[in-house]
Amino acid sequence: MSLWHELADLRKKKAELELQLHSLEEKEKNLREHARILEEKLAIQELEKNLKAKHESVEQLESKIKELESRLGQTKPETYTIERETKPEFGTPRYLFHNKETEH
């Protein structure tokens, strides 16, 4: 084989390898972009899941508050008066609590 033929074959082989390398680099770039897109989709999916759970938690708390407010509205709050004992024993003042509803 002459040197010219060998040189032409080497250049042809080099061009083929460069083309393969460029093709693989392009494929790698596309795969990286696809992977980033999938990661973003997963992150969004996780956020949606967390958001749904948080909505359910808030709804449960709102329901509980409504129930408690309803129960509170059905009962009459007790009213107390506080009196300081006029003659404390041993010099320590005492306070007396009286329920206005039960004392008539």
Gaussian input, Z-matrix of N, CA and C with variables (Angstrom, degrees):
# hf/3-21g

backbone

0 1
 N
 C     1     B1
 C     2     B2     1     A1
 N     3     B3     2     A2     1     D1
 C     4     B4     3     A3     2     D2
 C     5     B5     4     A4     3     D3
 N     6     B6     5     A5     4     D4
 C     7     B7     6     A6     5     D5
 C     8     B8     7     A7     6     D6
 N     9     B9     8     A8     7     D7
 C    10    B10     9     A9     8     D8
 C    11    B11    10    A10     9     D9
 N    12    B12    11    A11    10    D10
 C    13    B13    12    A12    11    D11
 C    14    B14    13    A13    12    D12
 N    15    B15    14    A14    13    D13
 C    16    B16    15    A15    14    D14
 C    17    B17    16    A16    15    D15
 N    18    B18    17    A17    16    D16
 C    19    B19    18    A18    17    D17
 C    20    B20    19    A19    18    D18
 N    21    B21    20    A20    19    D19
 C    22    B22    21    A21    20    D20
 C    23    B23    22    A22    21    D21
 N    24    B24    23    A23    22    D22
 C    25    B25    24    A24    23    D23
 C    26    B26    25    A25    24    D24
 N    27    B27    26    A26    25    D25
 C    28    B28    27    A27    26    D26
 C    29    B29    28    A28    27    D27
 N    30    B30    29    A29    28    D28
 C    31    B31    30    A30    29    D29
 C    32    B32    31    A31    30    D30
 N    33    B33    32    A32    31    D31
 C    34    B34    33    A33    32    D32
 C    35    B35    34    A34    33    D33
 N    36    B36    35    A35    34    D34
 C    37    B37    36    A36    35    D35
 C    38    B38    37    A37    36    D36
 N    39    B39    38    A38    37    D37
 C    40    B40    39    A39    38    D38
 C    41    B41    40    A40    39    D39
 N    42    B42    41    A41    40    D40
 C    43    B43    42    A42    41    D41
 C    44    B44    43    A43    42    D42
 N    45    B45    44    A44    43    D43
 C    46    B46    45    A45    44    D44
 C    47    B47    46    A46    45    D45
 N    48    B48    47    A47    46    D46
 C    49    B49    48    A48    47    D47
 C    50    B50    49    A49    48    D48
 N    51    B51    50    A50    49    D49
 C    52    B52    51    A51    50    D50
 C    53    B53    52    A52    51    D51
 N    54    B54    53    A53    52    D52
 C    55    B55    54    A54    53    D53
 C    56    B56    55    A55    54    D54
 N    57    B57    56    A56    55    D55
 C    58    B58    57    A57    56    D56
 C    59    B59    58    A58    57    D57
 N    60    B60    59    A59    58    D58
 C    61    B61    60    A60    59    D59
 C    62    B62    61    A61    60    D60
 N    63    B63    62    A62    61    D61
 C    64    B64    63    A63    62    D62
 C    65    B65    64    A64    63    D63
 N    66    B66    65    A65    64    D64
 C    67    B67    66    A66    65    D65
 C    68    B68    67    A67    66    D66
 N    69    B69    68    A68    67    D67
 C    70    B70    69    A69    68    D68
 C    71    B71    70    A70    69    D69
 N    72    B72    71    A71    70    D70
 C    73    B73    72    A72    71    D71
 C    74    B74    73    A73    72    D72
 N    75    B75    74    A74    73    D73
 C    76    B76    75    A75    74    D74
 C    77    B77    76    A76    75    D75
 N    78    B78    77    A77    76    D76
 C    79    B79    78    A78    77    D77
 C    80    B80    79    A79    78    D78
 N    81    B81    80    A80    79    D79
 C    82    B82    81    A81    80    D80
 C    83    B83    82    A82    81    D81
 N    84    B84    83    A83    82    D82
 C    85    B85    84    A84    83    D83
 C    86    B86    85    A85    84    D84
 N    87    B87    86    A86    85    D85
 C    88    B88    87    A87    86    D86
 C    89    B89    88    A88    87    D87
 N    90    B90    89    A89    88    D88
 C    91    B91    90    A90    89    D89
 C    92    B92    91    A91    90    D90
 N    93    B93    92    A92    91    D91
 C    94    B94    93    A93    92    D92
 C    95    B95    94    A94    93    D93
 N    96    B96    95    A95    94    D94
 C    97    B97    96    A96    95    D95
 C    98    B98    97    A97    96    D96
 N    99    B99    98    A98    97    D97
 C   100   B100    99    A99    98    D98
 C   101   B101   100   A100    99    D99
 N   102   B102   101   A101   100   D100
 C   103   B103   102   A102   101   D101
 C   104   B104   103   A103   102   D102
 N   105   B105   104   A104   103   D103
 C   106   B106   105   A105   104   D104
 C   107   B107   106   A106   105   D105
 N   108   B108   107   A107   106   D106
 C   109   B109   108   A108   107   D107
 C   110   B110   109   A109   108   D108
 N   111   B111   110   A110   109   D109
 C   112   B112   111   A111   110   D110
 C   113   B113   112   A112   111   D111
 N   114   B114   113   A113   112   D112
 C   115   B115   114   A114   113   D113
 C   116   B116   115   A115   114   D114
 N   117   B117   116   A116   115   D115
 C   118   B118   117   A117   116   D116
 C   119   B119   118   A118   117   D117
 N   120   B120   119   A119   118   D118
 C   121   B121   120   A120   119   D119
 C   122   B122   121   A121   120   D120
 N   123   B123   122   A122   121   D121
 C   124   B124   123   A123   122   D122
 C   125   B125   124   A124   123   D123
 N   126   B126   125   A125   124   D124
 C   127   B127   126   A126   125   D125
 C   128   B128   127   A127   126   D126
 N   129   B129   128   A128   127   D127
 C   130   B130   129   A129   128   D128
 C   131   B131   130   A130   129   D129
 N   132   B132   131   A131   130   D130
 C   133   B133   132   A132   131   D131
 C   134   B134   133   A133   132   D132
 N   135   B135   134   A134   133   D133
 C   136   B136   135   A135   134   D134
 C   137   B137   136   A136   135   D135
 N   138   B138   137   A137   136   D136
 C   139   B139   138   A138   137   D137
 C   140   B140   139   A139   138   D138
 N   141   B141   140   A140   139   D139
 C   142   B142   141   A141   140   D140
 C   143   B143   142   A142   141   D141
 N   144   B144   143   A143   142   D142
 C   145   B145   144   A144   143   D143
 C   146   B146   145   A145   144   D144
 N   147   B147   146   A146   145   D145
 C   148   B148   147   A147   146   D146
 C   149   B149   148   A148   147   D147
 N   150   B150   149   A149   148   D148
 C   151   B151   150   A150   149   D149
 C   152   B152   151   A151   150   D150
 N   153   B153   152   A152   151   D151
 C   154   B154   153   A153   152   D152
 C   155   B155   154   A154   153   D153
 N   156   B156   155   A155   154   D154
 C   157   B157   156   A156   155   D155
 C   158   B158   157   A157   156   D156
 N   159   B159   158   A158   157   D157
 C   160   B160   159   A159   158   D158
 C   161   B161   160   A160   159   D159
 N   162   B162   161   A161   160   D160
 C   163   B163   162   A162   161   D161
 C   164   B164   163   A163   162   D162
 N   165   B165   164   A164   163   D163
 C   166   B166   165   A165   164   D164
 C   167   B167   166   A166   165   D165
 N   168   B168   167   A167   166   D166
 C   169   B169   168   A168   167   D167
 C   170   B170   169   A169   168   D168
 N   171   B171   170   A170   169   D169
 C   172   B172   171   A171   170   D170
 C   173   B173   172   A172   171   D171
 N   174   B174   173   A173   172   D172
 C   175   B175   174   A174   173   D173
 C   176   B176   175   A175   174   D174
 N   177   B177   176   A176   175   D175
 C   178   B178   177   A177   176   D176
 C   179   B179   178   A178   177   D177
 N   180   B180   179   A179   178   D178
 C   181   B181   180   A180   179   D179
 C   182   B182   181   A181   180   D180
 N   183   B183   182   A182   181   D181
 C   184   B184   183   A183   182   D182
 C   185   B185   184   A184   183   D183
 N   186   B186   185   A185   184   D184
 C   187   B187   186   A186   185   D185
 C   188   B188   187   A187   186   D186
 N   189   B189   188   A188   187   D187
 C   190   B190   189   A189   188   D188
 C   191   B191   190   A190   189   D189
 N   192   B192   191   A191   190   D190
 C   193   B193   192   A192   191   D191
 C   194   B194   193   A193   192   D192
 N   195   B195   194   A194   193   D193
 C   196   B196   195   A195   194   D194
 C   197   B197   196   A196   195   D195
 N   198   B198   197   A197   196   D196
 C   199   B199   198   A198   197   D197
 C   200   B200   199   A199   198   D198
 N   201   B201   200   A200   199   D199
 C   202   B202   201   A201   200   D200
 C   203   B203   202   A202   201   D201
 N   204   B204   203   A203   202   D202
 C   205   B205   204   A204   203   D203
 C   206   B206   205   A205   204   D204
 N   207   B207   206   A206   205   D205
 C   208   B208   207   A207   206   D206
 C   209   B209   208   A208   207   D207
 N   210   B210   209   A209   208   D208
 C   211   B211   210   A210   209   D209
 C   212   B212   211   A211   210   D210
 N   213   B213   212   A212   211   D211
 C   214   B214   213   A213   212   D212
 C   215   B215   214   A214   213   D213
 N   216   B216   215   A215   214   D214
 C   217   B217   216   A216   215   D215
 C   218   B218   217   A217   216   D216
 N   219   B219   218   A218   217   D217
 C   220   B220   219   A219   218   D218
 C   221   B221   220   A220   219   D219
 N   222   B222   221   A221   220   D220
 C   223   B223   222   A222   221   D221
 C   224   B224   223   A223   222   D222
 N   225   B225   224   A224   223   D223
 C   226   B226   225   A225   224   D224
 C   227   B227   226   A226   225   D225
 N   228   B228   227   A227   226   D226
 C   229   B229   228   A228   227   D227
 C   230   B230   229   A229   228   D228
 N   231   B231   230   A230   229   D229
 C   232   B232   231   A231   230   D230
 C   233   B233   232   A232   231   D231
 N   234   B234   233   A233   232   D232
 C   235   B235   234   A234   233   D233
 C   236   B236   235   A235   234   D234
 N   237   B237   236   A236   235   D235
 C   238   B238   237   A237   236   D236
 C   239   B239   238   A238   237   D237
 N   240   B240   239   A239   238   D238
 C   241   B241   240   A240   239   D239
 C   242   B242   241   A241   240   D240
 N   243   B243   242   A242   241   D241
 C   244   B244   243   A243   242   D242
 C   245   B245   244   A244   243   D243
 N   246   B246   245   A245   244   D244
 C   247   B247   246   A246   245   D245
 C   248   B248   247   A247   246   D246
 N   249   B249   248   A248   247   D247
 C   250   B250   249   A249   248   D248
 C   251   B251   250   A250   249   D249
 N   252   B252   251   A251   250   D250
 C   253   B253   252   A252   251   D251
 C   254   B254   253   A253   252   D252
 N   255   B255   254   A254   253   D253
 C   256   B256   255   A255   254   D254
 C   257   B257   256   A256   255   D255
 N   258   B258   257   A257   256   D256
 C   259   B259   258   A258   257   D257
 C   260   B260   259   A259   258   D258
 N   261   B261   260   A260   259   D259
 C   262   B262   261   A261   260   D260
 C   263   B263   262   A262   261   D261
 N   264   B264   263   A263   262   D262
 C   265   B265   264   A264   263   D263
 C   266   B266   265   A265   264   D264
 N   267   B267   266   A266   265   D265
 C   268   B268   267   A267   266   D266
 C   269   B269   268   A268   267   D267
 N   270   B270   269   A269   268   D268
 C   271   B271   270   A270   269   D269
 C   272   B272   271   A271   270   D270
 N   273   B273   272   A272   271   D271
 C   274   B274   273   A273   272   D272
 C   275   B275   274   A274   273   D273
 N   276   B276   275   A275   274   D274
 C   277   B277   276   A276   275   D275
 C   278   B278   277   A277   276   D276
 N   279   B279   278   A278   277   D277
 C   280   B280   279   A279   278   D278
 C   281   B281   280   A280   279   D279
 N   282   B282   281   A281   280   D280
 C   283   B283   282   A282   281   D281
 C   284   B284   283   A283   282   D282
 N   285   B285   284   A284   283   D283
 C   286   B286   285   A285   284   D284
 C   287   B287   286   A286   285   D285
 N   288   B288   287   A287   286   D286
 C   289   B289   288   A288   287   D287
 C   290   B290   289   A289   288   D288
 N   291   B291   290   A290   289   D289
 C   292   B292   291   A291   290   D290
 C   293   B293   292   A292   291   D291
 N   294   B294   293   A293   292   D292
 C   295   B295   294   A294   293   D293
 C   296   B296   295   A295   294   D294
 N   297   B297   296   A296   295   D295
 C   298   B298   297   A297   296   D296
 C   299   B299   298   A298   297   D297
 N   300   B300   299   A299   298   D298
 C   301   B301   300   A300   299   D299
 C   302   B302   301   A301   300   D300
 N   303   B303   302   A302   301   D301
 C   304   B304   303   A303   302   D302
 C   305   B305   304   A304   303   D303
 N   306   B306   305   A305   304   D304
 C   307   B307   306   A306   305   D305
 C   308   B308   307   A307   306   D306
 N   309   B309   308   A308   307   D307
 C   310   B310   309   A309   308   D308
 C   311   B311   310   A310   309   D309

   B1=1.4364
   B2=1.5354
   B3=1.2856
   B4=1.4505
   B5=1.5269
   B6=1.2891
   B7=1.4590
   B8=1.5329
   B9=1.3206
   B10=1.4572
   B11=1.5234
   B12=1.3128
   B13=1.4754
   B14=1.5224
   B15=1.3177
   B16=1.4808
   B17=1.5179
   B18=1.3336
   B19=1.4532
   B20=1.5396
   B21=1.3188
   B22=1.4629
   B23=1.5327
   B24=1.3398
   B25=1.4673
   B26=1.5297
   B27=1.3170
   B28=1.4763
   B29=1.5267
   B30=1.3225
   B31=1.4729
   B32=1.5327
   B33=1.3405
   B34=1.4709
   B35=1.5241
   B36=1.3320
   B37=1.4759
   B38=1.5217
   B39=1.3341
   B40=1.4634
   B41=1.5300
   B42=1.3231
   B43=1.4625
   B44=1.5279
   B45=1.3216
   B46=1.4692
   B47=1.5262
   B48=1.3386
   B49=1.4666
   B50=1.5208
   B51=1.3333
   B52=1.4624
   B53=1.5204
   B54=1.3262
   B55=1.4616
   B56=1.5287
   B57=1.3266
   B58=1.4690
   B59=1.5238
   B60=1.3413
   B61=1.4642
   B62=1.5253
   B63=1.3344
   B64=1.4669
   B65=1.5326
   B66=1.3255
   B67=1.4516
   B68=1.5294
   B69=1.3377
   B70=1.4767
   B71=1.5246
   B72=1.3232
   B73=1.4654
   B74=1.5229
   B75=1.3282
   B76=1.4595
   B77=1.5298
   B78=1.3339
   B79=1.4717
   B80=1.5198
   B81=1.3216
   B82=1.4629
   B83=1.5243
   B84=1.3251
   B85=1.4649
   B86=1.5256
   B87=1.3220
   B88=1.4588
   B89=1.5301
   B90=1.3277
   B91=1.4717
   B92=1.5244
   B93=1.3289
   B94=1.4762
   B95=1.5275
   B96=1.3227
   B97=1.4628
   B98=1.5285
   B99=1.3103
   B100=1.4663
   B101=1.5340
   B102=1.3225
   B103=1.4712
   B104=1.5255
   B105=1.3401
   B106=1.4755
   B107=1.5237
   B108=1.3294
   B109=1.4649
   B110=1.5272
   B111=1.3250
   B112=1.4659
   B113=1.5219
   B114=1.3437
   B115=1.4691
   B116=1.5229
   B117=1.3382
   B118=1.4621
   B119=1.5224
   B120=1.3252
   B121=1.4644
   B122=1.5254
   B123=1.3384
   B124=1.4694
   B125=1.5222
   B126=1.3315
   B127=1.4668
   B128=1.5238
   B129=1.3207
   B130=1.4601
   B131=1.5224
   B132=1.3260
   B133=1.4641
   B134=1.5288
   B135=1.3259
   B136=1.4669
   B137=1.5306
   B138=1.3315
   B139=1.4600
   B140=1.5288
   B141=1.3241
   B142=1.4635
   B143=1.5241
   B144=1.3252
   B145=1.4685
   B146=1.5328
   B147=1.3366
   B148=1.4629
   B149=1.5223
   B150=1.3255
   B151=1.4552
   B152=1.5262
   B153=1.3237
   B154=1.4668
   B155=1.5315
   B156=1.3305
   B157=1.4691
   B158=1.5250
   B159=1.3229
   B160=1.4656
   B161=1.5252
   B162=1.3382
   B163=1.4692
   B164=1.5286
   B165=1.3184
   B166=1.4652
   B167=1.5222
   B168=1.3295
   B169=1.4655
   B170=1.5247
   B171=1.3323
   B172=1.4604
   B173=1.5265
   B174=1.3202
   B175=1.4661
   B176=1.5227
   B177=1.3330
   B178=1.4666
   B179=1.5256
   B180=1.3251
   B181=1.4687
   B182=1.5283
   B183=1.3288
   B184=1.4613
   B185=1.5230
   B186=1.3220
   B187=1.4564
   B188=1.5264
   B189=1.3169
   B190=1.4663
   B191=1.5227
   B192=1.3260
   B193=1.4687
   B194=1.5252
   B195=1.3373
   B196=1.4638
   B197=1.5178
   B198=1.3289
   B199=1.4647
   B200=1.5260
   B201=1.3317
   B202=1.4588
   B203=1.5209
   B204=1.3266
   B205=1.4625
   B206=1.5312
   B207=1.3092
   B208=1.4611
   B209=1.5177
   B210=1.3092
   B211=1.4630
   B212=1.5271
   B213=1.3104
   B214=1.4575
   B215=1.5258
   B216=1.3196
   B217=1.4629
   B218=1.5077
   B219=1.3201
   B220=1.4570
   B221=1.5281
   B222=1.2946
   B223=1.4681
   B224=1.5143
   B225=1.2948
   B226=1.4547
   B227=1.5251
   B228=1.3083
   B229=1.4623
   B230=1.5262
   B231=1.2962
   B232=1.4614
   B233=1.5205
   B234=1.3172
   B235=1.4547
   B236=1.5191
   B237=1.3013
   B238=1.4580
   B239=1.5191
   B240=1.3237
   B241=1.4629
   B242=1.5173
   B243=1.2939
   B244=1.4637
   B245=1.5287
   B246=1.3435
   B247=1.4608
   B248=1.5120
   B249=1.2664
   B250=1.4598
   B251=1.5235
   B252=1.3074
   B253=1.4644
   B254=1.5294
   B255=1.3286
   B256=1.4636
   B257=1.5232
   B258=1.3027
   B259=1.4632
   B260=1.5225
   B261=1.3200
   B262=1.4616
   B263=1.5160
   B264=1.3152
   B265=1.4580
   B266=1.5219
   B267=1.2765
   B268=1.4594
   B269=1.5335
   B270=1.3149
   B271=1.4573
   B272=1.5191
   B273=1.3347
   B274=1.4685
   B275=1.5207
   B276=1.3377
   B277=1.4715
   B278=1.5251
   B279=1.3337
   B280=1.4539
   B281=1.5090
   B282=1.3100
   B283=1.4599
   B284=1.5219
   B285=1.3097
   B286=1.4496
   B287=1.5243
   B288=1.3061
   B289=1.4603
   B290=1.5171
   B291=1.3167
   B292=1.4513
   B293=1.5318
   B294=1.3393
   B295=1.4497
   B296=1.5227
   B297=1.3237
   B298=1.4579
   B299=1.5198
   B300=1.3105
   B301=1.4632
   B302=1.5280
   B303=1.3368
   B304=1.4625
   B305=1.5299
   B306=1.3211
   B307=1.4712
   B308=1.5188
   B309=1.2985
   B310=1.4789
   B311=1.4686
   A1=107.49
   A2=115.19
   A3=118.33
   A4=109.71
   A5=115.32
   A6=120.87
   A7=110.66
   A8=117.25
   A9=120.97
   A10=111.22
   A11=116.51
   A12=119.96
   A13=111.28
   A14=114.71
   A15=118.63
   A16=110.29
   A17=117.22
   A18=121.43
   A19=110.38
   A20=118.08
   A21=122.22
   A22=110.22
   A23=117.27
   A24=121.23
   A25=111.14
   A26=116.51
   A27=120.59
   A28=110.37
   A29=116.52
   A30=119.36
   A31=110.60
   A32=115.33
   A33=119.64
   A34=110.22
   A35=115.93
   A36=121.07
   A37=109.90
   A38=118.40
   A39=123.07
   A40=109.95
   A41=117.09
   A42=121.27
   A43=110.53
   A44=117.68
   A45=121.16
   A46=110.94
   A47=116.53
   A48=120.46
   A49=111.12
   A50=118.22
   A51=120.99
   A52=110.89
   A53=116.52
   A54=120.78
   A55=110.75
   A56=117.14
   A57=121.26
   A58=110.65
   A59=116.37
   A60=120.54
   A61=110.16
   A62=116.51
   A63=120.38
   A64=110.52
   A65=116.57
   A66=121.32
   A67=110.52
   A68=116.46
   A69=120.13
   A70=111.44
   A71=117.74
   A72=120.65
   A73=110.58
   A74=116.53
   A75=120.88
   A76=110.58
   A77=115.77
   A78=119.95
   A79=110.40
   A80=117.96
   A81=122.43
   A82=110.42
   A83=116.82
   A84=121.25
   A85=110.30
   A86=117.14
   A87=121.12
   A88=111.94
   A89=116.20
   A90=119.81
   A91=111.18
   A92=117.08
   A93=120.00
   A94=110.56
   A95=116.48
   A96=120.29
   A97=110.91
   A98=116.27
   A99=120.45
   A100=110.23
   A101=116.80
   A102=121.05
   A103=110.30
   A104=117.96
   A105=120.71
   A106=110.85
   A107=115.93
   A108=119.42
   A109=110.18
   A110=116.91
   A111=120.23
   A112=111.37
   A113=117.02
   A114=120.38
   A115=110.81
   A116=116.88
   A117=120.49
   A118=111.01
   A119=116.58
   A120=119.84
   A121=111.06
   A122=116.38
   A123=119.72
   A124=111.07
   A125=116.80
   A126=120.01
   A127=110.17
   A128=117.18
   A129=121.05
   A130=110.27
   A131=116.43
   A132=120.74
   A133=110.73
   A134=116.94
   A135=121.29
   A136=110.45
   A137=116.98
   A138=120.30
   A139=111.30
   A140=116.82
   A141=120.04
   A142=110.75
   A143=116.45
   A144=121.10
   A145=110.19
   A146=116.26
   A147=120.44
   A148=111.34
   A149=116.51
   A150=121.00
   A151=110.87
   A152=116.44
   A153=120.55
   A154=110.25
   A155=116.22
   A156=120.33
   A157=110.38
   A158=116.70
   A159=120.51
   A160=110.45
   A161=116.96
   A162=120.28
   A163=110.13
   A164=117.06
   A165=120.78
   A166=110.75
   A167=116.25
   A168=120.50
   A169=110.70
   A170=116.36
   A171=120.55
   A172=110.32
   A173=117.35
   A174=120.60
   A175=111.12
   A176=116.76
   A177=119.80
   A178=110.65
   A179=116.17
   A180=119.24
   A181=111.30
   A182=116.90
   A183=119.50
   A184=110.47
   A185=117.07
   A186=120.95
   A187=110.67
   A188=115.99
   A189=120.16
   A190=110.43
   A191=116.74
   A192=120.41
   A193=110.27
   A194=116.91
   A195=119.75
   A196=111.11
   A197=115.85
   A198=119.88
   A199=110.58
   A200=117.05
   A201=120.20
   A202=111.47
   A203=116.70
   A204=119.78
   A205=110.80
   A206=115.54
   A207=119.83
   A208=110.20
   A209=116.69
   A210=120.53
   A211=110.45
   A212=116.21
   A213=120.41
   A214=110.11
   A215=116.75
   A216=121.13
   A217=112.57
   A218=118.90
   A219=122.98
   A220=111.59
   A221=117.53
   A222=119.87
   A223=108.75
   A224=114.67
   A225=120.11
   A226=107.72
   A227=117.26
   A228=118.41
   A229=111.03
   A230=114.71
   A231=119.80
   A232=108.91
   A233=115.22
   A234=120.62
   A235=108.08
   A236=115.20
   A237=120.42
   A238=109.34
   A239=113.89
   A240=119.72
   A241=106.92
   A242=114.56
   A243=119.86
   A244=107.49
   A245=114.73
   A246=120.11
   A247=109.15
   A248=114.76
   A249=119.30
   A250=107.58
   A251=115.15
   A252=119.94
   A253=108.63
   A254=115.23
   A255=119.04
   A256=112.72
   A257=116.81
   A258=119.49
   A259=108.77
   A260=117.48
   A261=119.20
   A262=112.07
   A263=114.83
   A264=120.52
   A265=108.14
   A266=116.71
   A267=124.24
   A268=112.79
   A269=117.93
   A270=121.61
   A271=115.06
   A272=118.37
   A273=120.43
   A274=108.55
   A275=117.55
   A276=118.02
   A277=111.02
   A278=114.83
   A279=120.77
   A280=107.98
   A281=114.51
   A282=119.73
   A283=108.58
   A284=115.46
   A285=121.52
   A286=108.88
   A287=115.78
   A288=121.43
   A289=108.13
   A290=116.61
   A291=121.56
   A292=108.64
   A293=115.53
   A294=121.13
   A295=107.62
   A296=117.45
   A297=121.53
   A298=112.07
   A299=117.93
   A300=121.67
   A301=112.53
   A302=116.74
   A303=119.02
   A304=111.95
   A305=116.45
   A306=119.21
   A307=108.81
   A308=116.51
   A309=120.64
   A310=109.92
   D1=138.28
   D2=-178.67
   D3=-81.03
   D4=162.12
   D5=179.94
   D6=-62.50
   D7=-35.88
   D8=180.00
   D9=-65.73
   D10=-41.17
   D11=178.07
   D12=-67.21
   D13=-41.03
   D14=179.54
   D15=-65.14
   D16=-41.63
   D17=178.59
   D18=-64.28
   D19=-41.05
   D20=178.62
   D21=-64.47
   D22=-41.95
   D23=177.82
   D24=-63.28
   D25=-40.76
   D26=179.75
   D27=-66.40
   D28=-41.31
   D29=178.82
   D30=-65.68
   D31=-39.05
   D32=177.96
   D33=-63.73
   D34=-44.73
   D35=178.86
   D36=-62.47
   D37=-42.02
   D38=179.28
   D39=-62.24
   D40=-44.13
   D41=-180.00
   D42=-63.41
   D43=-40.69
   D44=177.84
   D45=-63.65
   D46=-43.75
   D47=179.56
   D48=-65.53
   D49=-40.46
   D50=177.61
   D51=-63.85
   D52=-38.06
   D53=177.39
   D54=-65.27
   D55=-42.99
   D56=177.06
   D57=-63.00
   D58=-42.11
   D59=179.97
   D60=-63.16
   D61=-45.64
   D62=178.58
   D63=-61.07
   D64=-41.51
   D65=179.62
   D66=-62.91
   D67=-43.69
   D68=179.10
   D69=-67.93
   D70=-37.12
   D71=177.42
   D72=-64.00
   D73=-41.12
   D74=177.89
   D75=-64.82
   D76=-42.91
   D77=177.54
   D78=-62.70
   D79=-42.30
   D80=178.65
   D81=-61.07
   D82=-43.68
   D83=178.67
   D84=-60.39
   D85=-46.13
   D86=179.55
   D87=-63.76
   D88=-40.19
   D89=178.67
   D90=-65.96
   D91=-39.90
   D92=177.08
   D93=-61.38
   D94=-44.28
   D95=178.70
   D96=-63.33
   D97=-41.41
   D98=178.41
   D99=-63.39
   D100=-41.51
   D101=178.40
   D102=-62.73
   D103=-42.02
   D104=178.42
   D105=-63.00
   D106=-39.94
   D107=178.67
   D108=-63.25
   D109=-44.15
   D110=179.49
   D111=-64.24
   D112=-39.31
   D113=177.85
   D114=-62.79
   D115=-41.57
   D116=177.87
   D117=-64.24
   D118=-42.00
   D119=178.40
   D120=-61.70
   D121=-40.95
   D122=177.85
   D123=-65.59
   D124=-40.82
   D125=178.90
   D126=-63.05
   D127=-41.41
   D128=178.13
   D129=-64.61
   D130=-42.64
   D131=178.79
   D132=-60.10
   D133=-42.30
   D134=179.18
   D135=-65.29
   D136=-42.09
   D137=177.77
   D138=-63.44
   D139=-40.98
   D140=177.86
   D141=-62.34
   D142=-39.71
   D143=178.35
   D144=-63.79
   D145=-45.70
   D146=179.01
   D147=-64.82
   D148=-38.58
   D149=179.15
   D150=-64.48
   D151=-41.91
   D152=178.68
   D153=-62.31
   D154=-44.21
   D155=179.36
   D156=-62.71
   D157=-40.10
   D158=-179.50
   D159=-67.67
   D160=-40.22
   D161=176.39
   D162=-59.67
   D163=-44.35
   D164=179.89
   D165=-62.54
   D166=-41.35
   D167=179.08
   D168=-63.24
   D169=-44.58
   D170=179.50
   D171=-64.15
   D172=-41.83
   D173=178.94
   D174=-62.63
   D175=-39.96
   D176=178.11
   D177=-64.10
   D178=-42.18
   D179=179.23
   D180=-66.08
   D181=-41.02
   D182=177.79
   D183=-62.82
   D184=-40.76
   D185=178.34
   D186=-64.13
   D187=-42.90
   D188=179.31
   D189=-63.28
   D190=-41.40
   D191=179.53
   D192=-63.74
   D193=-43.44
   D194=178.20
   D195=-60.84
   D196=-42.38
   D197=179.17
   D198=-63.58
   D199=-45.22
   D200=-179.88
   D201=-65.41
   D202=-40.27
   D203=177.62
   D204=-64.41
   D205=-37.82
   D206=177.95
   D207=-64.68
   D208=-45.91
   D209=179.41
   D210=-64.54
   D211=-37.23
   D212=179.93
   D213=-67.10
   D214=-38.06
   D215=178.63
   D216=-67.80
   D217=-24.88
   D218=-178.85
   D219=-81.13
   D220=-23.91
   D221=-179.65
   D222=-103.98
   D223=146.54
   D224=178.60
   D225=-89.97
   D226=127.61
   D227=-179.44
   D228=-66.22
   D229=144.90
   D230=178.60
   D231=-79.33
   D232=143.91
   D233=-179.88
   D234=-116.93
   D235=130.15
   D236=-178.95
   D237=-119.24
   D238=149.86
   D239=169.64
   D240=-114.44
   D241=148.49
   D242=-179.29
   D243=-116.89
   D244=126.21
   D245=178.18
   D246=-122.12
   D247=139.31
   D248=175.02
   D249=-87.06
   D250=132.80
   D251=-179.82
   D252=-62.28
   D253=134.03
   D254=-174.40
   D255=-70.98
   D256=-38.05
   D257=179.80
   D258=-122.93
   D259=90.16
   D260=-178.50
   D261=-68.68
   D262=145.39
   D263=176.25
   D264=-81.72
   D265=140.64
   D266=175.60
   D267=57.97
   D268=25.05
   D269=175.17
   D270=76.36
   D271=2.99
   D272=179.65
   D273=-103.17
   D274=119.31
   D275=-179.63
   D276=-68.80
   D277=143.67
   D278=176.31
   D279=-117.50
   D280=153.58
   D281=178.71
   D282=-117.60
   D283=136.70
   D284=-178.63
   D285=-110.12
   D286=132.17
   D287=179.50
   D288=-104.90
   D289=131.07
   D290=179.72
   D291=-124.11
   D292=131.83
   D293=176.20
   D294=-88.10
   D295=117.17
   D296=-176.78
   D297=-65.01
   D298=-30.22
   D299=-177.89
   D300=-72.36
   D301=-36.91
   D302=-175.19
   D303=-89.53
   D304=-19.80
   D305=179.48
   D306=-96.09
   D307=121.94
   D308=-179.86
   D309=-119.64

